[in-house]
Every structure is written in structure tokens, then in C-alpha cells.
Amino acid sequence: MANAFEAAELNGTWSFYEQDAAGNVVSKKVTITLNKDGSYHWVDNFWRQNGTWSVEENRLMMSNVGSHKLISITADEVEMKRGSTMRMRKGSR
């Protein structure tokens, strides 16, 4: 089965800026860099993390974070879901 979403669409630095759970919207300040070599770097106010990432069956898989269902990807924004809906914009926080 071919992925509707490709890893190349996610390469680069993203700002995870918002999380929405049942209408409760919370602002986030996380920078996630998804490198072409399959490594990622997660930075927020509390911790930093490195790991590997891939896109499998329309899911963003991050080795130390888990699996997120990809809902939509544009050149500037990503929406994904894992319990809550998470939104990222292209660029750092």
C-alpha cells in the first residue's frame, strides 16, 4: 500500500504550536527537526530528545515519542492525531 503522505513532505524544522483535545486548545512551544537521514531532534522548554523517524501507513513514527496519525500536510502546516489533534507550522518556535 502506498502512503498518501511521504516522508519528504515532512523533512525540515517544524514548530509544534497547538494541541486540541475535545475543544480544549493548549498552546505548545516545541521545535521538531525531521532530518532527511531519518533522525529527529525534539526541543522544548523542559527537555531535548533525539531519535529516528519515518512515515508508515499514513503515520509519523518517532522512536522515542510514538505513532501519530497524519491528517493533513501542506507546505506550511501539518495536522496529526494521537488522542488529541496536534498542529505544526514550518519553521522553529
FENMODA-V192993 format. One record per residue. N is the residue number from 1. RES is the residue in one letter. OMEGA is omega in degrees with one decimal (* if undefined). NEAR is the number of other ideal C-beta (glycine too) atoms within 12 Angstrom. Layout:
# FENMODA-V192993
n & res & omega & near
N & RES & OMEGA & NEAR
N & RES & OMEGA & NEAR
This chain:
# FENMODA-V192993
n & res & omega & near
1 & M & 178.6 & 6
2 & A & 177.1 & 9
3 & N & 172.0 & 19
4 & A & 178.8 & 16
5 & F & -179.2 & 26
6 & E & 179.9 & 16
7 & A & -178.2 & 25
8 & A & 178.9 & 16
9 & E & -175.8 & 25
10 & L & 179.2 & 36
11 & N & 176.1 & 25
12 & G & -178.3 & 25
13 & T & -177.7 & 23
14 & W & 174.3 & 38
15 & S & 174.7 & 27
16 & F & -169.3 & 38
17 & Y & -173.9 & 27
18 & E & 175.9 & 24
19 & Q & -175.2 & 25
20 & D & 177.3 & 21
21 & A & 178.1 & 15
22 & A & 178.1 & 10
23 & G & 176.7 & 9
24 & N & -175.3 & 11
25 & V & -178.7 & 15
26 & V & 175.9 & 18
27 & S & 178.6 & 17
28 & K & 176.0 & 27
29 & K & -178.4 & 20
30 & V & 173.4 & 32
31 & T & 178.4 & 26
32 & I & 176.7 & 40
33 & T & 178.9 & 30
34 & L & -175.2 & 35
35 & N & 179.8 & 22
36 & K & -178.6 & 15
37 & D & 177.9 & 14
38 & G & 175.9 & 20
39 & S & 174.3 & 20
40 & Y & 177.6 & 33
41 & H & -177.9 & 26
42 & W & -179.8 & 33
43 & V & 170.5 & 22
44 & D & -176.4 & 20
45 & N & -173.3 & 12
46 & F & -177.2 & 10
47 & W & 176.4 & 12
48 & R & -177.9 & 16
49 & Q & 174.4 & 22
50 & N & 178.0 & 21
51 & G & 177.0 & 22
52 & T & -179.3 & 21
53 & W & 175.6 & 32
54 & S & 172.6 & 29
55 & V & -179.7 & 28
56 & E & 177.9 & 22
57 & E & 176.8 & 16
58 & N & 176.7 & 25
59 & R & 170.3 & 24
60 & L & -179.0 & 39
61 & M & 175.9 & 28
62 & M & -169.3 & 32
63 & S & -177.1 & 17
64 & N & -178.9 & 18
65 & V & -179.8 & 26
66 & G & -173.8 & 19
67 & S & 178.9 & 21
68 & H & 177.4 & 34
69 & K & 178.8 & 25
70 & L & 179.9 & 31
71 & I & 178.2 & 23
72 & S & 176.1 & 21
73 & I & 170.0 & 31
74 & T & 178.9 & 17
75 & A & -173.6 & 15
76 & D & -173.7 & 17
77 & E & 176.4 & 23
78 & V & 172.3 & 34
79 & E & -178.9 & 27
80 & M & -174.1 & 34
81 & K & 169.3 & 22
82 & R & -172.2 & 22
83 & G & 176.0 & 14
84 & S & 176.4 & 22
85 & T & -179.1 & 26
86 & M & -179.1 & 35
87 & R & 178.6 & 29
88 & M & 173.6 & 38
89 & R & 177.2 & 26
90 & K & 179.3 & 25
91 & G & -178.3 & 17
92 & S & -177.2 & 19
93 & R & * & 22
